[in-house]
């Protein structure tokens, strides 16, 4: 059970981050006026609402918006959306709680996230919630200034929605810690619980936001990366194609590295990295790793790489900073 809960928001206060949206003519799967409405409940405003399921009908949808590739949580029409980097870090927390739905973007892999977990843990009597009248078209809350949850009903969900307040995306302290340890960008966490009885979570978050604006400080772009490049011949040509054996060996190597990070995380209770993708190309493979510290991540990978019998050149590109920051100088290491 989480010790603290947070409202997960897009980072509105930072001008470097922008949001996605679906085009105006994006068709709805359920006859709604717009595709974004498919992420809302089946009974808007009612307390007995349930989320729509989209995974069985979803086809990758085009999104528009001037989103920079370093943004890991751009949202889409104010619905949750994560970068592939964020999904690699948070997948085991996201998948039990909802549906990852691929998007078509000009800047790489992103996923809308359709939350399926609805929590009934809010203590309506003790919380400061402006609920609509029973039986009216708006039974859910217009707003909640102070949350009190029945802890026995919370469970261990990492990301969920509250029945009385459907627009809010709520995440656990485990989710927040994982995202921050991985250096994900563009996520704003506003603590909603617990607080003293006379405190309003929203007022406190507004005060903190005003303070950040007064100080004029932008958050440091975070996250580092390691790229392992596996050539498929001594002198790759423009149209070389990997063999089936090379495919098997490259993905087996990626699995071995992923397992090493998983075991290390289980042993230490921290996050040091994960394999975000394995990309086959015309001249070789790229195994991409996202991590909070590229040098430490390389130390995990190095003994595995040096013990691997790959017959062609193997290089490692260490990016000790955000991969989208042009000031960061990558280090290239040849594995012999």
Protein Blocks (a to p, Z undefined) as FASTA:
>chain_A
ZZbdcdddddfklmkbccddddfklccfkopabfklmmmcfbghiakbccddfklmpccd
ddedjddfklcblogghiacddfklmmmmmmmmmmnmccdddddfkbccdddddfbdcfk
bcfklpccddddehiablbcfbdfbdcddfklnomafbdcdfklmmbccddfklmmmmmm
nopghiacddfbdcdfkbcfklmmmmmmmmmmmnopacddedidddddddfbfbdcfkbc
cdfklmmmmmmmmmmmmmmmmmmmmmnopafbdcfbdcddfkbccdddddfblklmmmmm
mmmmmmpccfbdcdddddebdfklmkbccdddddZZ
